[in-house]
């Protein structure tokens, strides 16, 4: 065999080994620290974690939280439902801790206020820039309050799952919220 054939064979062998190594790493979810592929979405997720002051143990949860139903069947709907309940618990806990004598009517009114898409969670979500991060189909408006609010709520559901605690990040909500 000529040196040229040896070089070609060597190149093909290196590419085959590298390709199978990258596929194995991707399948296992591991990354080679020296050689990491990064998409704009991955970069946005890293930035979001920095803004929130919380780093996910399972980044897949944050990916799902930032994926709208119009984009994929693996989306944030269920996390959003959990997140809304986490937020309600955080707010009720905070109000009751400050004033155990708060009337049920007043507490319900305040919980209702934070549930308003237009004036509360969408505002908080936009403050975090979620409209720039959430993945939606080309036919869906990522800036629509219902989309941003769903993503905002889904973050709290994702954090609850990630921490294994339903109260996973109350302090984050209490610090970022408008109320």
Secondary structure, DSSP 8 states (H G I E B T S, - for coil): --HHHHHHHHHHHHHHHHHHHHHHHHHHT--BTTB----HHHHHHHHHHHHHT---S-HHHHHHHTB-TTT-SS-SHHHHHHHHHHHHHHHHHHHHHH-TT--HHHHHHHHHHHH-IIIIIHHHHHHTTHHHH-B--TTS-TTSHHHHHHHHHHHHHHHHHHHTSTTTTHHHHHHH---
